[in-house]
Amino acid sequence: MESTIGDRLAAICGVAHVDVGAAVPDDLCHDEALGLDPVRPGAVVRPATTTEVAAVVTVACELGIPLTARGSGTGLSGGSVPVAGGVVVSFERMSAILEIDTANQVAVVEPGVTLAELDAALTPLGLVYPVFPGEQSASLGGNISTNAGGMRAVKYGVTRHHVLGLEAVLGTGEVISTGGKFVKATSGYDLTQLVIGSEGTLALVTRAILRLHPRPEHQATVLAPFPTMDLVAGAVPPVVASGVGPLLVEYIDMISMAGITANAGIDLGIPEDVRAAALAYLVIVLEDHHPERLEEDTEALASQLAELGALDVYVLPDHAGHQLIAAREHAFWASKAAGADDIVDVVVPRASIPTYLTDVGDLAAATGSLVVGCGHAGDGNVHLSVFQSDPDVRHRLVHDILAAGMAHGGAVSGEHGIGTAKLASFTDLEDPVKLDLMRRIKHAFDPAGILNPGKVLTAPRLEGARP
Ligand SMILES: Cc1cc2nc3c(=O)[nH]c(=O)nc-3n(C[C@H](O)[C@H](O)[C@H](O)COP(=O)(O)OP(=O)(O)OC[C@H]3O[C@@H](n4cnc5c(N)ncnc54)[C@H](O)[C@@H]3O)c2cc1C
């Protein structure tokens, strides 16, 4: 198989852009999800154009070989972990910012462009692509395919609110272009939105049109320690409803705060007595084009937080504010360094966070597990680090934590996706009618079932699919 597929891929992309068998770098065998075993693909191919991607898909279709798209491999759900013996389609050579159209405030990018690269290009123009998931080395193709969120979703929404159009290769090798440089369209089904969040199972994204915003120059970071988690969680809805339009609203529990500040080596200067009394923290960032408006809003926010039960309120100097946000973005690495066995990414309605966290505490206590966390409180996205070394107990516990999220009107994943890591719980907890519809949609995009099989849906091979 290896020589056949290797030769066919090399004929399309050039021999220098294909690795086969043992030559495939180890790094391509995993993503950043905790607790998943690496899987070795049969080959990796690095196409440079949409035409090459389409030709790769056509060959894979003909030979019945699974393809797994790969951006930067920073995913947390196993979505870009290859299928054994399949082919990884790496987008590292499709990494051009094709256009920044300032008049229409859009960027046109290839999928391999990283968030950091796009931000560096937009900063001098006073523009921003406002989706900031915690890992800036992630690619736009990966962000689109996981519908990445991040801290700023409370103000700007998530990836799907900023992708205006796509070029993508279907599982048949056909190429489609969707949307355009406009925000409105009522012209048939919205194929752009179907592809977003589909984790490489419906189509390979080869180009994207992204919506940009003016970049506010001024920011203020407010840190409020609270004596109970209930008070923190209860403060979030009134802050969001207050009209100050926070850029981000994060909660960090006491244990996680100690972990992320120690991991980043920062001292926020909180007096010992306040630290001793604080069980959780709220971090809120405001932004504005006008410094005087920002100051007014910051003062109003500080008074509101004090009324809502904060032990104290600190407006951090810019440097400390940026350090804290960067440390929070890297909370995953702190959890990993502390030995977390799993990471949960549930979303619930933000007003349900207090009762949801009470349920999680009960589940953790009943199994003798440690479950701590922080999260994008403004949009209800709760990230939990689960410490439970017994795999059977842990799998049951994580499943119950996800089920509790669903029972609170939430969803199994807020932003990391299903991949393989949450597949069993997703297919167990989700409405079977919806799952069946998703399988039929998958079949329409990818009739041979070659695009990232075994991710998102445990799709049995459909009638008419190749063996
Ligand atoms: C420290 C850290 C913090 C993080 N914080 C956040 C956060 O706050 N919010 C958040 O949402 N995520 C977060 N993540 C997860 C991760 O960064 C995102 O999921 C990101 O979108 C993945 O991008 P990637 O390029 O690494 O994709 P990969 O991991 O390479 O792939 C992810 C999925 O997209 C598919 N894919 C990739 N490229 C394409 C393409 N061109 N066409 C079709 N499918 C494709 C893959 O097959 C896979 O299913 C974090 C990760 C880390 C390590």
The ligand as an SDF file (V2000), in Angstrom:
LIG
                    3D

 53 58  0  0  0  0  0  0  0  0999 V2000
   -2.6760   25.7840   25.4180 C   0  0  0  0  0  0  0  0  0  0  0  0
   -3.8990   25.6140   24.5470 C   0  0  0  0  0  0  0  0  0  0  0  0
   -4.9560   26.4870   24.7090 C   0  0  0  0  0  0  0  0  0  0  0  0
   -6.0940   26.3480   23.9200 C   0  0  0  0  0  0  0  0  0  0  0  0
   -7.1170   27.2270   24.0990 N   0  0  0  0  0  0  0  0  0  0  0  0
   -8.2090   27.1300   23.3360 C   0  0  0  0  0  0  0  0  0  0  0  0
   -9.2870   28.0450   23.5090 C   0  0  0  0  0  0  0  0  0  0  0  0
   -9.2630   28.9260   24.3620 O   0  0  0  0  0  0  0  0  0  0  0  0
  -10.3520   27.9110   22.6910 N   0  0  0  0  0  0  0  0  0  0  0  0
  -10.4190   26.9550   21.7220 C   0  0  0  0  0  0  0  0  0  0  0  0
  -11.4030   26.9140   20.9900 O   0  0  0  0  0  0  0  0  0  0  0  0
   -9.4320   26.0620   21.5530 N   0  0  0  0  0  0  0  0  0  0  0  0
   -8.3280   26.1220   22.3280 C   0  0  0  0  0  0  0  0  0  0  0  0
   -7.3160   25.2160   22.1740 N   0  0  0  0  0  0  0  0  0  0  0  0
   -7.4640   24.1140   21.1940 C   0  0  0  0  0  0  0  0  0  0  0  0
   -6.8380   24.3830   19.8040 C   0  0  0  0  0  0  0  0  0  0  0  0
   -5.8880   25.3840   19.8180 O   0  0  0  0  0  0  0  0  0  0  0  0
   -7.9330   24.6930   18.8160 C   0  0  0  0  0  0  0  0  0  0  0  0
   -8.7770   23.5620   18.7170 O   0  0  0  0  0  0  0  0  0  0  0  0
   -7.4510   25.0410   17.4030 C   0  0  0  0  0  0  0  0  0  0  0  0
   -8.5800   25.4430   16.6560 O   0  0  0  0  0  0  0  0  0  0  0  0
   -6.7710   23.9020   16.6770 C   0  0  0  0  0  0  0  0  0  0  0  0
   -6.0980   24.4170   15.5420 O   0  0  0  0  0  0  0  0  0  0  0  0
   -4.9380   23.5610   14.8710 P   0  0  0  0  0  0  0  0  0  0  0  0
   -4.4430   24.2910   13.6740 O   0  0  0  0  0  0  0  0  0  0  0  0
   -3.9120   23.1940   15.8460 O   0  0  0  0  0  0  0  0  0  0  0  0
   -5.7830   22.3080   14.4010 O   0  0  0  0  0  0  0  0  0  0  0  0
   -5.4690   20.6980   14.4390 P   0  0  0  0  0  0  0  0  0  0  0  0
   -5.2590   20.3010   15.8460 O   0  0  0  0  0  0  0  0  0  0  0  0
   -4.3350   20.4750   13.4960 O   0  0  0  0  0  0  0  0  0  0  0  0
   -6.8010   20.1770   13.8730 O   0  0  0  0  0  0  0  0  0  0  0  0
   -8.0110   20.3460   14.5590 C   0  0  0  0  0  0  0  0  0  0  0  0
   -9.1640   19.7390   13.7180 C   0  0  0  0  0  0  0  0  0  0  0  0
   -9.3190   20.4920   12.5210 O   0  0  0  0  0  0  0  0  0  0  0  0
   -9.1680   19.6560   11.3780 C   0  0  0  0  0  0  0  0  0  0  0  0
   -8.5040   20.4810   10.3480 N   0  0  0  0  0  0  0  0  0  0  0  0
   -7.3440   21.1550   10.4540 C   0  0  0  0  0  0  0  0  0  0  0  0
   -7.1090   21.8490    9.3220 N   0  0  0  0  0  0  0  0  0  0  0  0
   -8.1500   21.5940    8.4870 C   0  0  0  0  0  0  0  0  0  0  0  0
   -8.4860   21.9950    7.1640 C   0  0  0  0  0  0  0  0  0  0  0  0
   -7.7190   22.8460    6.4630 N   0  0  0  0  0  0  0  0  0  0  0  0
   -9.6390   21.5110    6.6150 N   0  0  0  0  0  0  0  0  0  0  0  0
  -10.4470   20.6690    7.3050 C   0  0  0  0  0  0  0  0  0  0  0  0
  -10.1720   20.2560    8.5550 N   0  0  0  0  0  0  0  0  0  0  0  0
   -9.0330   20.7200    9.1360 C   0  0  0  0  0  0  0  0  0  0  0  0
   -8.3630   18.4620   11.8590 C   0  0  0  0  0  0  0  0  0  0  0  0
   -8.6110   17.2990   11.0710 O   0  0  0  0  0  0  0  0  0  0  0  0
   -8.9050   18.3070   13.2810 C   0  0  0  0  0  0  0  0  0  0  0  0
  -10.1220   17.6090   13.2720 O   0  0  0  0  0  0  0  0  0  0  0  0
   -6.1550   25.3210   22.9440 C   0  0  0  0  0  0  0  0  0  0  0  0
   -5.0900   24.4460   22.7760 C   0  0  0  0  0  0  0  0  0  0  0  0
   -3.9680   24.5750   23.5730 C   0  0  0  0  0  0  0  0  0  0  0  0
   -2.8240   23.6170   23.3500 C   0  0  0  0  0  0  0  0  0  0  0  0
  1  2  1  0
  2  3  1  0
  2 52  2  0
  3  4  2  0
  4  5  1  0
  4 50  1  0
  5  6  2  0
  6  7  1  0
  6 13  1  0
  7  8  2  0
  7  9  1  0
  9 10  1  0
 10 11  2  0
 10 12  1  0
 12 13  2  0
 13 14  1  0
 14 15  1  0
 14 50  1  0
 15 16  1  0
 16 17  1  0
 16 18  1  0
 18 19  1  0
 18 20  1  0
 20 21  1  0
 20 22  1  0
 22 23  1  0
 23 24  1  0
 24 25  2  0
 24 26  1  0
 24 27  1  0
 27 28  1  0
 28 29  2  0
 28 30  1  0
 28 31  1  0
 31 32  1  0
 32 33  1  0
 33 34  1  0
 33 48  1  0
 34 35  1  0
 35 36  1  0
 35 46  1  0
 36 37  1  0
 36 45  1  0
 37 38  2  0
 38 39  1  0
 39 40  1  0
 39 45  2  0
 40 41  1  0
 40 42  2  0
 42 43  1  0
 43 44  2  0
 44 45  1  0
 46 47  1  0
 46 48  1  0
 48 49  1  0
 50 51  2  0
 51 52  1  0
 52 53  1  0
M  END
$$$$
